[in-house]
């Protein structure tokens, strides 16, 4: 079933936010294909989960472009939603 315009807007907003945080916090510029690749790595359990978070979210340690990044993935939205600052403690 196709997504509604609102669902598309929210998906794109979360994607843009995550891409901006990767650049801001790690100096890593992601394009849409790379963002999709990181989502797939998390879904396929190729990244270690480092913390369970509220609202069906979890933090993962992702190695990409020579950097280790902390990513937050929403298992409810099936989407990477942000990158936490380096050195973030849980």
Secondary structure in CASP SS format (residue, H / E / C, confidence):
PFRMAT SS
TARGET T0000
AUTHOR 0000-0000-0000
METHOD secondary structure of the structure
MODEL  1
X C 1.00
X C 1.00
X C 1.00
X C 1.00
X H 1.00
X H 1.00
X H 1.00
X H 1.00
X H 1.00
X H 1.00
X H 1.00
X H 1.00
X H 1.00
X H 1.00
X H 1.00
X H 1.00
X H 1.00
X H 1.00
X H 1.00
X H 1.00
X H 1.00
X H 1.00
X H 1.00
X H 1.00
X H 1.00
X H 1.00
X C 1.00
X C 1.00
X C 1.00
X C 1.00
X C 1.00
X H 1.00
X H 1.00
X H 1.00
X H 1.00
X H 1.00
X H 1.00
X H 1.00
X H 1.00
X H 1.00
X H 1.00
X H 1.00
X H 1.00
X C 1.00
X C 1.00
X C 1.00
X C 1.00
X E 1.00
X E 1.00
X E 1.00
X E 1.00
X E 1.00
X E 1.00
X C 1.00
X C 1.00
X C 1.00
X E 1.00
X E 1.00
X E 1.00
X E 1.00
X E 1.00
X E 1.00
X E 1.00
X E 1.00
X C 1.00
X C 1.00
X E 1.00
X E 1.00
X E 1.00
X E 1.00
X E 1.00
X E 1.00
X E 1.00
X E 1.00
X C 1.00
X C 1.00
X C 1.00
X C 1.00
X E 1.00
X E 1.00
X E 1.00
X E 1.00
X E 1.00
X E 1.00
X C 1.00
X C 1.00
X C 1.00
X C 1.00
X C 1.00
X C 1.00
END
